[in-house]
Amino acid sequence: MVAVASALTTGALAFREARTGVLQQSQDSVIRQFRSSVDSVAVYTPSSPDASDLQAAVNQVLNANETRGWTVLATYGSDRAYSPSDDFDKISPELRRSVLTKRAAVFQRVGDQGHPYLVVGMPVTYASPDRSQTRLSGLVMYLVVPQSAEQSYVTAIVSAIEHATLVALCLGVVLALLAASGVLRPVRALRRATRRMAEGHLDVRLAVNGSDELADLSQSFNDTAAALEESVAELRRLEAQARRFVADVSHELRTPLAAMTAVTEVLDEKALDLDRETGDALRLVSEGTSRLSGLVTDLMEISRFDAGVAELNLDEVDLAEFVRHTLAARGWQGQVETSGPPPGGLRTRVDPRRLDVVLANLVGNALRHGAAPVRLAMGVRQEPPGTAWAVIEVTDNGPGIAEGAMPHIFERFYKASTARTRSESSGLGLAITAENVRLHDGRISAANVPGGGAAFTVLLPLRRDSDLPGQDVGGGAP
């Protein structure tokens, strides 16, 4: 754009200057010659000329310049004279008024039937004897000169400038494209490098050539990438150490906790035979051991997810029957309202152990932190069309989830209320639930119910044994 604008602007300026120069030179030459001719006849013209005197003055001026194609006209009062033709119609009223009030030659370019003309008006003045003042005599000489030759010159100049501008434009565009490519090449390389870095390739680097601003930018990018790679590597190293530490600690605690749990279970059976203080202490130890055992189990599960070794052991289950067994195993039948298809109406392939963890965490969370009634609904959703999902929704009638806690509800060790920091909740239940759902290629979301309470929705893809390769598609349950 800069090259095109520069070439066109240069061509336009060159044309204007050339046209002005041609017309100015022609105009000055004509006015100078006309003034000389008028001065030579003015001394022989009476101060109050009649029509014959005017015609004589016109003829003398024309005879002195007969090869120039001039048309000369003269006026004095109401008398007029001309030769060789009457071209008074080419003299505009503005020029007539101007020449009657000024003591110098005035000129104007006019067009007539597509042909250009130069019209010059020159008043005849007389000087006082001491030449200190001049006065208008009333005699005005006019000259009409065709400018066809000048127009031809201007046309030739336009053609020459057009060709020169076209060549300059092509050359300028080529040079501009070469210059732009030299600038855009490192910019494109920087764009590709930033995209690769955004994809996780932190080892990407740019080639630094030269010492201009783009080279400085490339060097700054390389320095930033190196610092970022070092920081990320350090963070990954620390994260790996933290995960290994959690896994090691969980593994080391598992054996003594198993022994402590067995001991507390034996002691719990004899708690009724102990005195009150010993029984209360035993119950505290038993509850603490149980919470610690649950925390270690959760940490072991998180470690498996982090290590990428968590696997699914899929089996086709009846969701309605599976939900009933999960609630019955924990004694929640009377505390949870269930709704959905009848037994046998909704079957899918899941990992029973992990789905049991998902349901237990969601329902237990609703019972602990919500309010009755707690509802568990099941159904099928087509989203998008052609893809079927099994939907499990757990709702309660409690205060709901705070808006500030909503984005962090599935984060590890996050507790929505600071008052629960010492509660039996470890802050890992919903995180493990989300990981188990994702392991099934499903989705989980949390929201507040408009009438009050929280709602957790789980979507699991409907997969059955009959959908697997080599199975009879028509043999599955409805």
Salt bridges, closest charged atoms under 4 A:
GLU17 OE2 - ARG16 NH2 3.51
ASP87 OD1 - LYS90 NZ 3.48
ASP112 OD2 - LYS90 NZ 3.55
GLU229 OE1 - ARG205 NH2 2.76
GLU234 OE2 - ARG237 NH2 2.32
GLU239 OE2 - ARG243 NH2 2.52
ASP280 OD1 - ARG283 NH2 2.00
GLU301 OE1 - ARG304 NH1 2.97
GLU301 OE2 - ARG353 NH2 3.70
GLU301 OE2 - ARG354 NH1 2.49
ASP306 OD2 - ARG243 NE 3.54
ASP306 OD1 - ARG412 NH2 2.67
GLU316 OE2 - ARG347 NE 3.13
GLU321 OE2 - ARG324 NH2 2.27
GLU321 OE2 - HIS325 NE2 3.22
GLU337 OE1 - ARG375 NE 3.60
ASP351 OD2 - ARG354 NE 3.65
ASP356 OD2 - ARG330 NH2 2.77
GLU383 OE1 - ARG381 NH1 3.63
GLU383 OE2 - ARG443 NH2 2.45
GLU411 OE2 - HIS408 ND1 2.93
GLU435 OE2 - ARG438 NH1 3.93
ASP441 OD2 - ARG463 NH1 3.56
ASP465 OD1 - ARG349 NH1 2.23
